[in-house]
Amino acid sequence: MRNLDMTTLRSFVTVAEQGGVTRAAAALNLTQSAVSMQIKRLEELLDVELFERANRTLTPTASGDLLLTYARKLVDLNDEAVGRLTDKVYEGEITLGAPYDIVYPVVPKVLKQFNALYPRVKMQLVSSSTIKLIKSLERGEVDLILTTEEDLRPGGETLAEVPLRWTGAPGGQAWKKRPLRLAFCSFCIFRPIAMRCLDQAGIDWELVVESEDDRAVEALVSADLAVGALMADSVPPHLEALNTGGVLPDLGLQKVNMYGVSNRKEGLIEDLAGMLRQGFAPVKSPMLVTS
């Protein structure tokens, strides 16, 4: 009878998700050699190779993919059992704010990691516009926020830079019409950027919807009745980043910024901030893509 070690499985899952031993070791607060040794022991136990090692980025083999499915379930079940049996003392609450378009894919992974380390801390997520989140932080309604902005405000730090892209319906034609029909939320920080770029390019435009509901705006754009703008890595499947061959102006880069690290609950806030830094680390500053 061979038994799988939970610590080793956790390291295996983290290496697979982070794409390498170095980032996995940082996420687990272990040394690289310790993580490498755990992966080696797991491979020896199962007598299979779990990762392709031809490139710098480790990718699971067929056996690795199969184990990953089980490993995630086992680690989640372990954490749930331990949490339910030990989570008897309430140790506070942290509220994280983030615009809805940068919640995925980083934030859920970070919240899961944080909850595994601090099961007695109540974690809340508030999704709103950058403008509203900054005001909420100033009023002390949230502890830590992520924003999307062109610049960095005092007291913040930039985690990543991502191109802002025109978006429309897959295969849509709305971007070809003039005046260009725009759809944005009332507090969307991308709206004035898009309008300014169009004015500079001499392109006529009209705002056809101004709603506080992101889904209503997405519905109009996905129906090919207007165009919008989103960060390149957060375009949902029912929309597409437009390639207009330069007909529409480039919208530049947007910063993913973080604020609130110096607020109350410093220890927990800093730990959460560190996980967010690690989560956004793989997001590079790509070259601008012609709209």
HELIX and SHEET records of a PDB file:
HELIX    1   1 MET A    6  GLN A   18  1                                  13    
HELIX    2   2 VAL A   21  LEU A   28  1                                   8    
HELIX    3   3 GLN A   32  LEU A   46  1                                  15    
HELIX    4   4 ALA A   62  THR A   86  1                                  25    
HELIX    5   5 TYR A  100  ILE A  102  5                                   3    
HELIX    6   6 VAL A  106  LEU A  117  1                                  12    
HELIX    7   7 THR A  130  GLU A  138  1                                   9    
HELIX    8   8 ALA A  174  LYS A  176  5                                   3    
HELIX    9   9 ARG A  191  ALA A  201  1                                  11    
HELIX   10  10 ASP A  214  SER A  222  1                                   9    
HELIX   11  11 ALA A  232  SER A  234  5                                   3    
HELIX   12  12 GLU A  266  PHE A  280  1                                  15    
SHEET    1   A 2 PHE A  51  GLU A  52  0                                        
SHEET    2   A 2 THR A  59  PRO A  60 -1                                        
SHEET    1   B 6 LYS A 122  SER A 127  0                                        
SHEET    2   B 6 GLU A  93  ALA A  98  1                                        
SHEET    3   B 6 LEU A 144  GLU A 149  1                                        
SHEET    4   B 6 LEU A 253  TYR A 259 -1                                        
SHEET    5   B 6 GLY A 156  GLY A 168 -1                                        
SHEET    6   B 6 GLY A 228  MET A 231 -1                                        
SHEET    1   C 6 LYS A 122  SER A 127  0                                        
SHEET    2   C 6 GLU A  93  ALA A  98  1                                        
SHEET    3   C 6 LEU A 144  GLU A 149  1                                        
SHEET    4   C 6 LEU A 253  TYR A 259 -1                                        
SHEET    5   C 6 GLY A 156  GLY A 168 -1                                        
SHEET    6   C 6 GLU A 240  ALA A 241 -1                                        
SHEET    1   D 2 LEU A 180  CYS A 185  0                                        
SHEET    2   D 2 TRP A 205  SER A 211  1                                        
END                                                                             
